[in-house]
Amino acid sequence: MSPLNDDELNSLLKQAKSKPPEPRPELTLRALRAYQENVARRPHWRRLLLRPVPLPLPVGIFAAVLLILIGAAGDRAFRRPSVVGHPPLVEVPVTREYVVYRNCPAGQQESGPSIASLTFKEFRPVREIKPRVVRSIRDDQ
Amino acid sequence: METEHEAGLLAQAASGETEAFRKIFETHHGAMFRFAFRLTGVVDAAEDITQECFLRLVQRPTFDHELGSLRQYLYGIVRNLVRQRLQANGRQVAWDENVEDDPKSAVAAFPDPIASAELCAVVQSAISALPPLQREAIVLCEFEELSLDEAAVVVGSDVGTVKSRLHRAREGLRRRLAPYRSHVRMPLPKGTTR
């Protein structure tokens, strides 16, 4: 089957155009209700906050550059100085304490002589005495 | 001047003035519905898209009257919404490819157009069978009577591209509607009466 020519197609399209589809009347009410719910009932502060402001492009660019410069200056002012003095290191001697735990069964606690029960009887005389004289440095002077 | 007036109305509607919204809606909703219907072929979908289109317009009013008319801008929103809907429905759409036409299957699919309403349905079905980019080109230029320049602004392409899509769309319709040649009412030559 040969395709339609231009005139025939135009005629068919014209006939189709003569009865354009129409929306149902409820569409207007539906759209208005949706508008009321989504846009018109927003609080004033939110509408003001979200309202777009038309701005000429050069002004927008200038404002953006200005903001970047202010941000950079603020960043520099609040940043810590990059040169920090190094404090001298001082080594502090640390005494180490060792705690030694010893197992001491309850039955053996009283086996050894306690300090309070020591007497001189247990001292024994020395066998040999080797006296040694140590001179003071002052004696030589 | 008209577009500046509409831009003012749009600003009012965006700030919550119902009357401004109503004026914009009543001025343009018929055309937007027709456009959505021609692209989708479904009344319910076309109505949903029309409503969504106007809500988007006032919620994100990025319309610039120096770039075109408000109607062109609205056509653009409808176009995007239709596209999103087709993609959301999971349809693999060949946006600009020619589908093999089979006039016999077209005859089987369409009812015999004895009444004007049925002929409209046949033409609508043939339009719906076109690839989306060709479909929007023929709807904008033939049905909504936009110029090629205006249609190019709406679809975001250059005039040459729109012209090419329009040509291919007409080629497709010529083949698809060929079985209905007998229903064509050719205009009579001047001076003759039926």
Interface residues (C-beta under 8 A of the other chain):
Chain A: M1 S2 P3 L4 N5 D6 D7 E8 L9 S11 L12 L13 Q15 A16 K17 S18 K19 P20 P21 E22 P23 R24 L27 T28 R30 A31 L32 A34 Y35 Q36 N38 V39 A40 R41 R42 R47 R51 P52
Chain B: A13 A14 S15 G16 E17 T18 F21 R22 F25 E26 H29 G30 F33 R34 F37 R38 V43 A46 E47 T50 Q51 F54 L55 V58 Q59 P61 T62 P103 S116 A117 L119 C120 V123 Q124 E142 F143 R170 E171 L173 R174 R175 L177 A178 P179 Y180 R181 H183 V184 R185 M186 P187
